[in-house]
Amino acid sequence: MGTKDNKKVILVTGGSRGIGSAISMEMGTIENIIVVNYNHNKDHADKVVYDIKSNGGQALAIQANISLLDDCKRLFEEIHEKLGNVDVLINNAGITRDKSFKKMELEEWNTVIDTNLSSAYNTTKLALPSMLENKFGRIINISSVIGQSGGFGQTNYAAAKAGLIGFSKSLALETAKYGVTVNTICPGFIGTDMVNAMPSEVLNNIISKIPVNRLGIPSEIAKGVRYLSESAYITGQSLNINGGLYMI
Ligand SMILES: NC(=O)c1ccc[n+]([C@@H]2O[C@H](COP(=O)([O-])OP(=O)(O)OC[C@H]3O[C@@H](n4cnc5c(N)ncnc54)[C@H](OP(=O)(O)O)[C@@H]3O)[C@@H](O)[C@H]2O)c1
């Protein structure tokens, strides 16, 4: 497990901005090496790598569109070549293309499903074999409260995020005896570019319905990721970090 000097290799998809950058920073400690994956914005990824290194950690940025299996193969080849196997996989990258179902085009459906759900197939397919062999692995999938409650104009996003929960539970059953845990985190509304893109009246209306009366901050999700990464006896679970917005 890990690199020659026993550091864990942690892949954070979409690790360059928002929740992903907070996860990269939280996990970017001396005992880990972080792969900060990004798709379009290299500058953001380089900044996260720089910040991790400034704190004494190790990190590198690798571009790959995780909705494409061939890109993921290239990503994992580069990781294997430079660092070794992935010990902790954090499937965080995600997008929204909100529209009422009536108006939703097939392209908007497919892009969201491919990026938010099929990406987990792509990366997990490539990360899992060495985890099973090493009898250690952590897979943490960033789902959403919307995958539990549904969301107006979000049939594509809710389907993908609910799919991640079912995927994680099923895979957890298959991998538990090999020391590989699989869990999801369901964030509520977190103050990132994704949420800040909403019209302010919509956002204020959402905040008024959150019991703690504010948006979450990315580091609050990142702490949940750390907790799950350090837990051998939690698997097949969803950790809801949502300010009380949705209680199951
Ligand atoms: N913010 C929230 O309130 C909230 C709530 C619940 C769940 N979530 C989930 O949390 C995750 C992170 O959300 P966020 O708010 O931090 O989003 P964000 O600020 O928009 O950042 C998205 C990140 O994902 C990357 N990304 C997007 N598409 C990608 C692709 N095809 N391949 C590789 N990387 C890709 C982006 O990289 P580039 O910039 O290079 O494109 C960026 O690093 C998502 O899965 C989201 O659905 C967010």
The ligand as an SDF file (V2000), in Angstrom:
LIG
                    3D

 48 52  0  0  0  0  0  0  0  0999 V2000
  -21.5800   23.3640   -3.9260 N   0  0  0  0  0  0  0  0  0  0  0  0
  -22.6050   22.7060   -3.4320 C   0  0  0  0  0  0  0  0  0  0  0  0
  -23.5140   23.2750   -2.8140 O   0  0  0  0  0  0  0  0  0  0  0  0
  -22.7070   21.2190   -3.5830 C   0  0  0  0  0  0  0  0  0  0  0  0
  -23.7370   20.5740   -2.8990 C   0  0  0  0  0  0  0  0  0  0  0  0
  -23.8590   19.1960   -2.9960 C   0  0  0  0  0  0  0  0  0  0  0  0
  -22.9520   18.4900   -3.7780 C   0  0  0  0  0  0  0  0  0  0  0  0
  -21.9780   19.1560   -4.4380 N   0  0  0  0  0  0  0  0  0  0  0  0
  -21.0620   18.3530   -5.2450 C   0  0  0  0  0  0  0  0  0  0  0  0
  -19.7360   18.5710   -4.7970 O   0  0  0  0  0  0  0  0  0  0  0  0
  -18.8410   18.4310   -5.8900 C   0  0  0  0  0  0  0  0  0  0  0  0
  -17.9800   19.6790   -6.0040 C   0  0  0  0  0  0  0  0  0  0  0  0
  -18.8530   20.7990   -6.2250 O   0  0  0  0  0  0  0  0  0  0  0  0
  -18.3220   22.2940   -6.1570 P   0  0  0  0  0  0  0  0  0  0  0  0
  -19.4580   23.1260   -5.7060 O   0  0  0  0  0  0  0  0  0  0  0  0
  -17.0320   22.3700   -5.4580 O   0  0  0  0  0  0  0  0  0  0  0  0
  -18.1200   22.5660   -7.7320 O   0  0  0  0  0  0  0  0  0  0  0  0
  -17.2410   23.6760   -8.4710 P   0  0  0  0  0  0  0  0  0  0  0  0
  -16.8410   24.7550   -7.5500 O   0  0  0  0  0  0  0  0  0  0  0  0
  -18.0090   24.0100   -9.6980 O   0  0  0  0  0  0  0  0  0  0  0  0
  -15.9190   22.8490   -8.8820 O   0  0  0  0  0  0  0  0  0  0  0  0
  -16.0440   21.7450   -9.7270 C   0  0  0  0  0  0  0  0  0  0  0  0
  -14.7200   21.0500   -9.8550 C   0  0  0  0  0  0  0  0  0  0  0  0
  -14.9090   19.8800  -10.6640 O   0  0  0  0  0  0  0  0  0  0  0  0
  -14.0250   19.9350  -11.7820 C   0  0  0  0  0  0  0  0  0  0  0  0
  -14.6580   19.2890  -12.9210 N   0  0  0  0  0  0  0  0  0  0  0  0
  -15.8740   19.5470  -13.4680 C   0  0  0  0  0  0  0  0  0  0  0  0
  -16.0970   18.7300  -14.5070 N   0  0  0  0  0  0  0  0  0  0  0  0
  -15.0110   17.9260  -14.6160 C   0  0  0  0  0  0  0  0  0  0  0  0
  -14.6400   16.8930  -15.4940 C   0  0  0  0  0  0  0  0  0  0  0  0
  -15.4390   16.4930  -16.4850 N   0  0  0  0  0  0  0  0  0  0  0  0
  -13.4380   16.2920  -15.3140 N   0  0  0  0  0  0  0  0  0  0  0  0
  -12.6140   16.6680  -14.3090 C   0  0  0  0  0  0  0  0  0  0  0  0
  -12.9030   17.6610  -13.4520 N   0  0  0  0  0  0  0  0  0  0  0  0
  -14.0890   18.2890  -13.6150 C   0  0  0  0  0  0  0  0  0  0  0  0
  -13.7200   21.3970  -11.9880 C   0  0  0  0  0  0  0  0  0  0  0  0
  -12.4710   21.5320  -12.6780 O   0  0  0  0  0  0  0  0  0  0  0  0
  -12.2560   22.7000  -13.8100 P   0  0  0  0  0  0  0  0  0  0  0  0
  -12.4540   24.0140  -13.1240 O   0  0  0  0  0  0  0  0  0  0  0  0
  -10.8560   22.4940  -14.2910 O   0  0  0  0  0  0  0  0  0  0  0  0
  -13.2860   22.4390  -14.8750 O   0  0  0  0  0  0  0  0  0  0  0  0
  -13.6460   21.8830  -10.5410 C   0  0  0  0  0  0  0  0  0  0  0  0
  -12.3900   21.5570   -9.9790 O   0  0  0  0  0  0  0  0  0  0  0  0
  -19.7170   18.1760   -7.1190 C   0  0  0  0  0  0  0  0  0  0  0  0
  -19.8140   16.7930   -7.3610 O   0  0  0  0  0  0  0  0  0  0  0  0
  -21.0620   18.7160   -6.7010 C   0  0  0  0  0  0  0  0  0  0  0  0
  -22.1110   18.1270   -7.4130 O   0  0  0  0  0  0  0  0  0  0  0  0
  -21.8210   20.4870   -4.3680 C   0  0  0  0  0  0  0  0  0  0  0  0
  1  2  1  0
  2  3  2  0
  2  4  1  0
  4  5  1  0
  4 48  2  0
  5  6  2  0
  6  7  1  0
  7  8  2  0
  8  9  1  0
  8 48  1  0
  9 10  1  0
  9 46  1  0
 10 11  1  0
 11 12  1  0
 11 44  1  0
 12 13  1  0
 13 14  1  0
 14 15  2  0
 14 16  1  0
 14 17  1  0
 17 18  1  0
 18 19  2  0
 18 20  1  0
 18 21  1  0
 21 22  1  0
 22 23  1  0
 23 24  1  0
 23 42  1  0
 24 25  1  0
 25 26  1  0
 25 36  1  0
 26 27  1  0
 26 35  1  0
 27 28  2  0
 28 29  1  0
 29 30  1  0
 29 35  2  0
 30 31  1  0
 30 32  2  0
 32 33  1  0
 33 34  2  0
 34 35  1  0
 36 37  1  0
 36 42  1  0
 37 38  1  0
 38 39  2  0
 38 40  1  0
 38 41  1  0
 42 43  1  0
 44 45  1  0
 44 46  1  0
 46 47  1  0
M  CHG  2   8   1  16  -1
M  END
$$$$
